[in-house]
Amino acid sequence: MTLVLLWLLQDMLQVLFMGFFLVPDLFFIGLLKLSIGRREVPFQWPIWAALLGGVLWDLRWTSVVGLTGAMQALVLTVSRALWDRTPSPGRTPLLWVALACSSQLALGIVRLLLWGDSSLAAFRMLLIQQLTAMPLVLIYALAVLFRGRPYDD
């Protein structure tokens, strides 16, 4: 249910700010939160959710159908693999922040490259998207830190 609400919020924000900047991938941040750091979540479930959410996003925003889902699934798989290969003492909120920020950047850059637009306006939209995504990632990491719960269950 949380992922559905995040997807809808991302869609509403995109409608509001269309033409100014791209909204951060709230849905992807939610998927990353559910996928990384929780042992009870099966690995395949977030991948399928990323594909479905990406296909719906592409259908809504007239992109190549499946491209966003494939990018999100690939970045989620790489992030989860890096998380799983990190020794348990190194799985900290700081690592999660690094993975989330680099994932947001990777998704934004791939979209920019696929647009084929090398103008300054496209770069500005990417920069604003990244600058709005980073506070969201940091807020989540701080919430986890102050809860006092171990980050890697």
Sine and cosine of phi, psi and omega as CSV:
sin_phi,cos_phi,sin_psi,cos_psi,sin_omega,cos_omega
0.00,0.00,-0.62,0.79,0.02,-1.00
-0.88,0.47,-0.67,0.75,-0.01,-1.00
-0.91,0.42,-0.60,0.80,0.04,-1.00
-0.90,0.44,-0.70,0.72,0.03,-1.00
-0.90,0.44,-0.64,0.77,0.04,-1.00
-0.90,0.44,-0.65,0.76,0.01,-1.00
-0.89,0.45,-0.70,0.71,0.01,-1.00
-0.91,0.42,-0.65,0.76,0.05,-1.00
-0.89,0.46,-0.68,0.73,0.03,-1.00
-0.88,0.47,-0.66,0.75,0.01,-1.00
-0.91,0.42,-0.70,0.71,0.01,-1.00
-0.90,0.44,-0.66,0.75,0.03,-1.00
-0.91,0.42,-0.60,0.80,0.03,-1.00
-0.90,0.43,-0.63,0.78,0.05,-1.00
-0.90,0.44,-0.69,0.73,-0.03,-1.00
-0.91,0.41,-0.62,0.78,-0.12,-0.99
-0.96,-0.27,0.23,0.97,-0.01,-1.00
-0.86,0.51,0.74,-0.68,-0.02,-1.00
0.99,-0.12,-0.39,0.92,0.02,-1.00
-0.99,-0.12,-0.79,0.61,0.04,-1.00
-0.30,-0.96,0.24,-0.97,0.08,-1.00
-1.00,0.06,0.68,-0.73,0.01,-1.00
-0.97,0.24,0.43,-0.90,0.05,-1.00
-0.91,0.42,0.38,-0.93,0.01,-1.00
-0.98,0.20,0.99,0.17,0.00,-1.00
-0.89,0.45,-0.64,0.77,0.02,-1.00
-0.87,0.49,-0.68,0.73,0.00,-1.00
-0.92,0.39,-0.63,0.77,0.04,-1.00
-0.87,0.48,-0.66,0.75,0.06,-1.00
-0.89,0.45,-0.66,0.75,0.05,-1.00
-0.90,0.44,-0.67,0.74,0.01,-1.00
-0.90,0.44,-0.65,0.76,0.03,-1.00
-0.87,0.48,-0.69,0.72,-0.01,-1.00
-0.96,0.29,-0.54,0.84,-0.09,-1.00
-0.98,0.18,-0.65,0.76,-0.11,-0.99
-0.99,-0.14,0.72,-0.69,0.10,-1.00
1.00,0.01,0.09,1.00,0.04,-1.00
-0.77,-0.64,0.88,-0.47,-0.03,-1.00
-0.97,0.26,-0.45,0.89,-0.10,-0.99
-0.98,0.22,-0.21,0.98,0.01,-1.00
-1.00,0.07,0.88,-0.48,0.05,-1.00
-0.88,0.47,0.58,-0.81,-0.10,-0.99
-0.90,0.43,-0.56,0.83,-0.09,-1.00
-0.96,0.28,-0.51,0.86,-0.09,-1.00
-0.86,0.52,-0.76,0.65,0.01,-1.00
-0.90,0.43,-0.51,0.86,0.02,-1.00
-0.90,0.43,-0.72,0.69,0.03,-1.00
-0.91,0.41,-0.60,0.80,0.05,-1.00
-0.90,0.43,-0.63,0.77,0.04,-1.00
-0.89,0.45,-0.68,0.73,0.03,-1.00
-0.89,0.45,-0.73,0.68,-0.02,-1.00
-0.91,0.42,-0.72,0.70,0.02,-1.00
-0.88,0.47,-0.62,0.78,0.03,-1.00
-0.93,0.37,-0.64,0.77,0.04,-1.00
-0.90,0.43,-0.69,0.73,0.04,-1.00
-0.89,0.46,-0.63,0.78,0.03,-1.00
-0.90,0.43,-0.68,0.74,0.01,-1.00
-0.91,0.42,-0.65,0.76,0.03,-1.00
-0.91,0.42,-0.58,0.81,-0.02,-1.00
-0.96,0.28,-0.62,0.78,-0.13,-0.99
-0.93,-0.37,0.43,0.90,0.11,-0.99
0.72,0.69,0.85,0.53,0.11,-0.99
-0.94,-0.34,0.03,-1.00,0.09,-1.00
-0.91,0.41,0.87,-0.49,-0.12,-0.99
-0.88,0.48,0.82,-0.57,0.03,-1.00
0.99,-0.13,-0.24,0.97,-0.05,-1.00
-0.93,0.37,-0.72,0.69,0.02,-1.00
-0.90,0.44,-0.68,0.74,0.03,-1.00
-0.89,0.46,-0.66,0.75,0.02,-1.00
-0.91,0.41,-0.66,0.75,0.03,-1.00
-0.90,0.44,-0.70,0.71,-0.01,-1.00
-0.90,0.43,-0.66,0.75,0.01,-1.00
-0.90,0.43,-0.65,0.76,0.01,-1.00
-0.91,0.42,-0.74,0.67,-0.01,-1.00
-0.91,0.41,-0.61,0.79,0.04,-1.00
-0.91,0.42,-0.65,0.76,0.03,-1.00
-0.90,0.44,-0.70,0.72,0.01,-1.00
-0.91,0.42,-0.68,0.73,0.01,-1.00
-0.89,0.45,-0.69,0.72,0.01,-1.00
-0.91,0.41,-0.62,0.78,0.03,-1.00
-0.91,0.42,-0.68,0.74,0.05,-1.00
-0.90,0.44,-0.65,0.76,0.02,-1.00
-0.89,0.45,-0.72,0.70,-0.03,-1.00
-0.92,0.38,-0.48,0.88,-0.01,-1.00
-1.00,0.07,-0.14,0.99,0.05,-1.00
-0.99,0.15,0.73,-0.69,0.05,-1.00
-0.85,0.53,0.50,-0.87,-0.09,-1.00
-0.79,0.61,-0.66,0.75,0.02,-1.00
-0.91,0.41,-0.35,0.94,-0.02,-1.00
-1.00,0.03,-0.11,0.99,-0.01,-1.00
-0.99,0.12,0.99,0.12,-0.08,-1.00
-0.90,-0.44,0.20,-0.98,0.09,-1.00
-0.85,0.52,-0.50,0.87,0.03,-1.00
-0.90,0.44,-0.65,0.76,0.06,-1.00
-0.90,0.43,-0.65,0.76,0.02,-1.00
-0.88,0.47,-0.68,0.74,0.03,-1.00
-0.87,0.49,-0.69,0.72,0.01,-1.00
-0.89,0.46,-0.69,0.72,0.02,-1.00
-0.92,0.40,-0.67,0.74,-0.02,-1.00
-0.92,0.40,-0.69,0.72,0.00,-1.00
-0.91,0.40,-0.68,0.73,0.01,-1.00
-0.93,0.37,-0.54,0.84,0.06,-1.00
-0.92,0.40,-0.70,0.72,0.04,-1.00
-0.87,0.50,-0.68,0.74,0.00,-1.00
-0.91,0.42,-0.68,0.73,0.00,-1.00
-0.89,0.46,-0.71,0.71,0.02,-1.00
-0.89,0.45,-0.66,0.75,0.01,-1.00
-0.91,0.41,-0.67,0.74,-0.01,-1.00
-0.92,0.39,-0.66,0.75,0.01,-1.00
-0.89,0.46,-0.68,0.74,0.04,-1.00
-0.88,0.47,-0.67,0.74,0.01,-1.00
-0.88,0.47,-0.68,0.73,0.01,-1.00
-0.91,0.40,-0.62,0.78,-0.02,-1.00
-0.95,0.31,-0.43,0.90,0.09,-1.00
-0.91,0.41,-0.51,0.86,-0.05,-1.00
0.97,0.26,0.24,0.97,-0.02,-1.00
-0.98,-0.21,0.91,-0.41,-0.01,-1.00
-0.97,-0.26,0.37,0.93,-0.04,-1.00
-0.97,0.23,0.24,-0.97,0.03,-1.00
-0.92,0.39,-0.52,0.85,0.01,-1.00
-0.91,0.41,-0.65,0.76,0.03,-1.00
-0.91,0.41,-0.65,0.76,0.04,-1.00
-0.91,0.42,-0.61,0.79,0.03,-1.00
-0.90,0.45,-0.66,0.76,0.04,-1.00
-0.89,0.46,-0.65,0.76,0.04,-1.00
-0.90,0.43,-0.69,0.73,-0.02,-1.00
-0.89,0.46,-0.69,0.72,0.02,-1.00
-0.92,0.40,-0.62,0.79,0.05,-1.00
-0.87,0.50,-0.71,0.71,-0.01,-1.00
-0.92,0.39,-0.64,0.77,-0.01,-1.00
-0.93,0.38,-0.47,0.89,0.06,-1.00
-1.00,0.09,-0.40,0.92,0.00,-1.00
-0.98,0.21,-0.59,0.81,-0.10,-1.00
-0.88,0.47,-0.67,0.74,0.06,-1.00
-0.88,0.47,-0.58,0.81,0.04,-1.00
-0.89,0.45,-0.67,0.74,0.03,-1.00
-0.90,0.43,-0.69,0.72,-0.01,-1.00
-0.92,0.39,-0.61,0.79,0.04,-1.00
-0.88,0.47,-0.68,0.73,0.03,-1.00
-0.89,0.45,-0.70,0.71,-0.01,-1.00
-0.89,0.46,-0.64,0.77,0.04,-1.00
-0.91,0.40,-0.62,0.79,0.04,-1.00
-0.88,0.47,-0.64,0.77,0.03,-1.00
-0.92,0.38,-0.66,0.75,0.00,-1.00
-0.88,0.47,-0.70,0.72,-0.07,-1.00
-0.98,0.20,-0.26,0.97,0.08,-1.00
-0.96,0.30,-0.42,0.91,0.03,-1.00
0.98,0.20,0.15,0.99,0.00,-1.00
-1.00,0.10,0.61,-0.79,0.09,-1.00
-0.86,0.52,0.65,-0.76,-0.11,-0.99
-0.97,0.26,-0.51,0.86,-0.02,-1.00
-0.92,-0.38,1.00,-0.07,-0.02,-1.00
-0.92,0.39,0.00,0.00,0.00,0.00
